[in-house]
Amino acid sequence: MKFIQMGIENFKGISNEITITLPSNKKPLVIVGNNECGKTTILKGMEFIGKLCKDGTEAHRNLAEFKPRVMFFEGDMVFSALLELTSEELQELDSYLSEKVAQNKRQIKVVFTFRFDSDASECQEFTTDLWIAEEKIENKDGLLAIVSKSVPDILYYDDLFLEVPQKISFRKQGGDCSSQDEKTLFWQNILNDLLLGAMSANRKTSSLNGSTFRHYFVDWPEEQEMEIKQNLKSLNNYLTEVVSRDWEDNIGEESFFKGFEVIRDKDSADANVINFKFIANDEQNVFAISERSKGCRWFFCFKILTDIRQHRNRNGVIFLLDEPGSNLHVYPQEKILGSLEKLSSSENVSVIYTTHSHVLVPDEDDNLLVSRNLSEQEIAYPKISCEKYDPNHMDKSCMPVLLKRMFTSAKRAAQAAPSNLSDLLKKCGACAEDMNNILELGRRILYF
């Protein structure tokens, strides 16, 4: 099952419905726009749709942070998802559908509606509706269960730079885990995704269902320590391969690290606790990732949160990235664009990201969206739109696209122009010096 389209209405700064169509060309979907134009809100809305499709009980959470930015809002907050089914899922749906609907059942639409009254701060009514071929399905519980187990994971990151913990602790089976905080649980999930990635790389797909990091490295019998070490070695070989293979291209220099590892230690104060730590090593020394430079930690987190997590769900993963690489130099940003395009081309993976950087704007217009705030009172009463990029509709929201096209044209002109431009530049009159500077700078960029 895959997402074809998502709709968001009356969500935070969004009033009129915004529809996002996911690309079918296996390239990233890129959203540009000025500040306060709803780019982050759109990603958060898509993340919420993923949670609703996975578990409708998400509807019962506190929705105060999601309500539209208007006083005494009264109306419906609506989220929708158009989904395309696989052949296996179609067969599973047959028992729930009438013959008429079954003939047109390739796509289904799920609509989640939250109703608010003006005098109430909480949602007064929540409904879930399911449509196939414009026919509303009444017997929907079984279908929603299929949607829940079949949709891809949606992972949203507002920042790809995370503080890598000095240790990630697990308590052995039967121990009290109630004191584990959200950060610990997050990094435990990262280790679990690392295991799934390593098993997938080793083609142990038959073992993926039910495989957990805890099973292999925490609760595994201590008398089988040699097997634990062997499994950990395979895990670390995969980790090193994933992090190291793009290091030189993305950072701009060869890594002096020879390997990246997860090391396992028993807790000195509690025999029921096993600690794990990410390290990097060269030929003589060992370094904790948490102690390395910010650039090193950013790139490590980028690979951990994207390449490694793409194997977490057989149904696929959609990565929502809010301004990735905004803290990086221009050269790494260019390489990160290539990494995102490579990630998006992977099987069952989609990448959607926002950016202010012209460097991260793709060369083609096909997958470009522009988010705009059409309200005169932009902050208090936003009216957000998100539309396909149109070269004939230019405003300040399109600035990153214009800069990208300008730099691309300058580089092409510098590459194609003859070395002696004196006769040509004489015809440029007052702008001759600027033209010469543009071409010279373009030549210099080509050397990088």
C-alpha positions in Angstrom: 0.0 0.0 0.0 1.3 3.5 -0.8 0.2 7.0 -0.3 -0.9 8.7 -3.6 -2.3 12.0 -2.1 -2.8 13.7 1.2 -5.2 16.5 2.1 -5.0 18.9 5.1 -7.8 21.4 6.1 -8.1 23.7 9.1 -4.9 22.5 10.6 -2.8 25.1 12.5 -2.1 27.8 9.9 -3.8 26.0 7.1 -7.5 26.9 6.5 -8.6 26.0 3.0 -7.7 22.4 2.0 -4.2 21.8 0.8 -3.6 18.7 -1.4 -0.2 17.1 -1.7 0.3 14.6 -4.5 3.3 12.3 -3.9 5.6 12.0 -7.0 5.6 8.8 -8.9 9.0 9.4 -10.5 11.1 8.2 -7.4 12.6 11.6 -6.9 12.2 13.9 -3.8 9.3 16.2 -3.5 10.7 19.7 -2.5 8.7 22.5 -0.9 10.1 26.1 -1.0 8.7 29.2 0.4 9.2 32.2 2.6 9.2 32.1 6.4 5.7 31.8 8.0 4.3 30.3 4.8 3.4 26.9 6.2 6.2 24.6 5.0 6.7 23.0 8.5 2.9 22.9 9.1 2.4 20.9 5.9 5.0 18.4 7.0 3.5 18.1 10.5 0.0 17.6 8.9 1.4 14.8 6.7 3.0 13.2 9.8 -0.3 13.3 11.6 -2.1 11.6 8.7 0.4 8.8 9.0 -0.3 8.4 12.7 -4.1 8.4 12.1 -3.8 5.7 9.4 -1.7 3.6 11.8 -3.8 4.1 14.9 -7.1 6.0 15.0 -6.8 6.4 18.8 -4.4 9.2 18.0 -7.6 11.2 17.6 -8.1 11.2 21.4 -4.9 13.1 22.1 -4.8 16.8 23.0 -5.5 18.7 19.8 -5.0 22.2 21.1 -1.7 22.6 19.3 -3.3 21.7 16.0 -6.3 23.9 16.0 -6.5 26.7 13.5 -5.0 30.0 14.5 -8.3 31.8 14.8 -10.4 32.8 17.9 -13.3 30.6 18.7 -12.8 28.2 15.8 -15.9 26.3 14.9 -15.9 23.7 12.2 -14.1 20.6 11.0 -10.4 19.8 11.0 -10.0 17.3 8.1 -7.2 15.0 7.1 -7.5 12.7 4.1 -5.3 10.0 2.4 -5.7 8.5 -1.0 -4.0 5.1 -1.0 -3.1 2.6 -3.7 -3.3 -1.1 -2.9 -1.1 -4.0 -3.9 -2.5 -7.1 -5.6 -2.3 -9.0 -2.3 -4.1 -6.3 -0.4 -6.8 -6.2 -3.1 -7.5 -9.9 -2.5 -7.7 -9.3 1.2 -10.3 -6.6 0.6 -12.6 -8.7 -1.5 -14.5 -10.1 1.5 -15.5 -6.6 2.6 -16.7 -5.2 -0.7 -19.8 -5.4 -2.9 -19.3 -6.7 -6.5 -19.8 -3.2 -7.9 -17.2 -1.6 -5.7 -14.8 -4.5 -6.1 -14.4 -3.7 -9.8 -13.0 -0.2 -9.0 -11.1 -0.8 -5.8 -7.5 -0.1 -6.8 -7.5 3.1 -4.7 -9.2 3.8 -1.4 -9.7 7.1 0.3 -9.7 7.5 4.1 -11.0 10.7 5.7 -10.5 11.7 9.3 -12.7 14.5 10.6 -12.5 16.4 14.0 -15.5 18.6 14.8 -15.1 21.6 17.1 -17.7 23.9 18.6 -16.8 27.6 19.2 -17.4 27.3 22.9 -15.4 24.1 23.4 -11.6 23.8 23.5 -11.6 20.0 22.8 -12.8 18.0 19.8 -16.5 17.3 20.1 -16.7 14.5 17.5 -14.3 12.3 15.6 -15.3 10.3 12.6 -13.4 8.1 10.1 -14.9 7.6 6.6 -13.7 5.3 3.9 -14.5 5.7 0.2 -13.8 3.4 -2.8 -14.8 4.6 -6.3 -16.8 7.5 -4.9 -18.9 5.0 -2.8 -18.8 5.4 0.9 -18.1 2.0 2.7 -20.2 1.3 5.7 -18.6 -2.0 6.7 -15.2 -0.2 7.3 -13.7 -1.7 10.5 -12.0 -4.6 8.6 -10.8 -2.3 5.9 -9.3 0.2 8.4 -7.5 -2.7 10.1 -5.9 -3.6 6.7 -4.9 0.1 6.2 -3.4 0.2 9.7 -1.1 -2.7 9.1 -0.3 -1.9 5.4 0.6 1.8 5.2 4.2 3.0 5.1 5.8 4.6 8.1 6.0 8.4 8.0 9.1 9.8 9.8 9.3 13.5 10.4 12.5 15.2 11.4 12.6 18.9 12.2 16.4 18.6 12.7 18.7 15.9 11.5 21.3 16.9 14.1 20.7 15.0 17.3 22.7 14.7 20.4 24.1 11.2 20.3 23.8 9.8 23.8 26.9 8.5 25.6 25.1 5.3 26.3 21.8 3.6 25.4 20.6 1.4 28.2 18.3 -1.7 28.1 17.0 -3.6 31.1 16.9 -7.3 30.7 13.6 -9.1 30.2 11.4 -9.1 33.2 13.0 -5.9 34.6 11.2 -2.6 35.3 11.3 -0.5 32.2 8.9 2.2 33.4 11.6 4.7 34.1 12.9 4.8 30.5 12.5 8.3 29.0 11.4 9.3 25.5 15.0 9.9 24.4 16.1 6.4 25.5 13.2 4.8 23.7 14.0 6.7 20.6 17.6 5.5 20.5 16.5 1.9 21.3 14.3 2.1 18.2 17.3 3.4 16.2 19.3 0.3 17.3 16.4 -1.9 16.3 16.2 -0.3 12.8 20.0 -0.8 12.5 19.4 -4.5 13.2 16.7 -4.7 10.5 18.9 -2.9 8.0 21.8 -5.3 8.7 19.5 -8.4 8.3 18.1 -7.0 5.1 21.6 -6.3 3.8 22.5 -9.9 4.6 19.3 -11.1 2.8 17.9 -12.6 6.0 14.5 -11.3 5.1 12.8 -14.4 6.5 14.0 -13.4 10.0 12.8 -9.8 9.8 9.3 -10.4 11.2 9.5 -10.1 15.0 13.3 -9.4 15.0 14.3 -7.0 17.7 17.6 -5.7 18.9 16.6 -6.6 22.5 16.2 -10.2 21.5 19.6 -10.6 19.9 21.7 -8.4 22.2 20.0 -8.0 25.5 17.9 -11.1 26.4 20.1 -13.6 24.5 21.5 -16.2 26.9 24.9 -15.1 28.3 26.3 -18.5 27.8 26.1 -17.9 24.1 28.4 -14.9 24.3 30.4 -15.9 21.2 27.2 -15.8 19.1 26.3 -12.3 20.5 29.8 -11.1 19.5 29.4 -12.5 16.0 26.0 -10.9 15.6 27.4 -7.6 16.8 30.3 -7.9 14.3 27.9 -8.3 11.4 25.9 -5.4 12.7 29.0 -3.2 12.9 30.1 -4.2 9.4 26.8 -2.9 8.1 27.0 0.3 10.1 30.5 1.0 8.9 29.5 0.4 5.3 26.5 2.7 5.4 28.2 5.6 7.2 31.5 5.4 5.3 30.4 4.9 1.7 29.3 8.5 1.2 31.6 10.2 3.7 34.1 11.6 1.3 31.5 12.7 -1.2 29.4 14.5 1.3 32.0 16.0 3.7 34.5 16.8 1.0 37.4 15.0 2.5 38.4 11.4 3.3 37.4 10.1 6.6 40.2 9.1 8.9 37.9 6.8 10.7 38.3 3.1 9.8 35.1 1.9 11.3 31.9 2.8 13.2 30.6 0.4 15.8 28.1 -0.3 18.5 29.8 -1.6 21.6 28.1 -3.6 24.3 28.9 -3.4 28.1 27.2 -4.7 31.2 26.3 -1.9 33.6 28.7 -1.8 36.5 26.0 -0.8 39.0 23.2 -3.0 37.8 23.7 -6.5 36.5 20.2 -6.4 34.8 21.2 -3.5 32.6 23.1 -3.7 29.3 24.6 -0.5 27.9 25.4 0.3 24.2 27.4 3.1 22.7 28.2 4.4 19.2 31.9 4.8 18.6 34.3 5.5 15.7 37.8 4.2 15.5 41.0 4.6 13.5 43.9 2.3 13.5 45.0 3.2 17.0 42.2 5.1 18.9 38.6 4.8 19.8 36.3 7.9 19.8 32.8 8.2 21.2 30.5 9.7 18.5 29.1 12.0 21.1 32.5 13.6 21.5 33.3 14.3 17.8 32.9 17.5 15.8 29.4 18.9 15.0 29.9 18.2 11.3 30.9 14.5 12.0 27.9 14.1 14.3 25.5 15.7 11.8 26.6 13.4 9.0 26.4 10.3 11.3 22.9 11.2 12.4 21.9 11.9 8.8 22.9 8.4 7.8 21.4 6.8 10.9 18.0 8.6 10.5 17.7 8.0 6.8 19.6 5.2 5.1 19.5 2.9 8.1 15.8 3.6 9.0 14.5 2.9 5.5 14.3 -0.8 6.4 12.1 -0.4 9.4 8.9 -1.3 7.6 8.4 -3.7 4.7 5.5 -1.5 3.5 7.9 1.4 3.0 8.9 4.7 4.6 8.2 8.3 3.8 10.8 10.7 5.2 9.7 14.3 6.0 12.8 16.5 6.4 12.4 20.1 7.5 15.3 22.1 6.0 18.0 19.4 5.9 21.6 20.5 5.8 20.7 24.2 6.5 23.8 24.4 8.8 26.2 23.0 6.2 28.6 24.5 3.8 27.6 24.8 0.2 29.7 21.9 -0.9 28.2 19.3 1.5 24.7 20.7 0.7 25.3 19.8 -3.0 26.3 16.3 -2.0 23.4 15.9 0.4 21.1 16.7 -2.5 22.6 13.7 -4.3 22.1 11.5 -1.2 18.5 12.5 -0.8 17.9 11.7 -4.5 19.6 8.3 -4.1 17.5 7.6 -0.9 14.3 8.5 -2.7 15.1 6.1 -5.5 15.3 3.2 -3.1 12.5 0.6 -3.1 9.4 1.7 -1.1 11.0 5.0 0.0 9.8 8.5 -0.6 11.5 11.7 0.5 9.8 15.1 1.0 11.7 18.1 2.3 11.5 21.8 2.7 14.4 24.2 2.0 15.4 27.8 1.8 18.7 26.9 0.2 19.0 27.2 -3.6 21.7 24.4 -3.5 19.0 21.9 -2.4 16.6 22.8 -5.2 16.6 20.1 -7.9 17.4 20.9 -11.5 14.0 19.9 -12.8 10.7 21.6 -11.9 8.6 18.5 -11.9 8.7 17.9 -8.1 8.8 21.5 -6.9 6.0 22.9 -4.7 5.8 26.5 -3.5 4.2 27.3 -0.2 2.7 30.8 0.1 0.9 32.9 2.7 -1.9 34.7 0.9 -3.2 36.6 3.9 -2.6 40.3 4.4 -2.2 39.6 8.2 0.3 36.9 7.6 1.0 35.8 11.2 -2.3 36.2 13.0 -4.6 35.0 10.2 -2.6 33.0 7.7 -4.1 31.7 4.5 -1.6 29.1 3.2 -1.5 27.6 -0.3 0.9 25.0 -1.6 1.0 24.7 -5.4 3.2 23.2 -8.1 6.0 25.6 -9.1 5.0 27.8 -12.1 7.8 29.7 -13.8 5.2 32.3 -14.9 4.2 33.0 -11.3 7.2 34.6 -9.6 7.4 36.1 -6.2 9.8 36.1 -3.2 8.7 32.6 -2.3 10.4 31.4 -5.4 13.8 33.0 -4.6 15.7 29.7 -4.0 14.5 28.3 -7.4 15.5 31.5 -9.2 19.0 31.5 -7.5 19.4 27.8 -8.5 18.5 28.5 -12.1 20.8 31.5 -12.2 23.8 29.6 -10.8 23.1 26.7 -13.1 23.0 29.0 -16.2 26.2 30.8 -15.1 28.1 27.5 -14.8 26.8 26.4 -18.2 27.8 29.7 -19.8 31.2 29.6 -18.2 31.7 26.0 -19.4 30.6 26.8 -23.0 32.1 30.3 -23.4 35.3 30.8 -25.4 38.4 31.9 -23.4 38.7 35.2 -25.3 35.5 37.2 -24.7 36.9 40.7 -25.4 34.9 41.2 -28.6 31.7 39.9 -27.1 32.0 41.8 -23.9 32.6 45.1 -25.7 29.0 44.8 -27.0 27.8 44.5 -23.4 28.6 48.1 -22.7 28.3 49.1 -19.0 27.6 45.5 -17.9 30.8 44.1 -19.5 32.7 43.9 -16.2 29.8 42.2 -14.5 29.4 39.7 -17.3 33.1 38.9 -17.2 33.0 38.4 -13.4 30.0 36.0 -13.7 31.7 33.9 -16.3 35.0 33.9 -14.3 33.2 32.9 -11.1 31.4 30.2 -13.0 34.7 28.8 -14.2 36.0 28.7 -10.7 32.9 26.9 -9.4 33.5 24.3 -12.1 36.8 23.4 -10.6 35.3 22.2 -7.3 
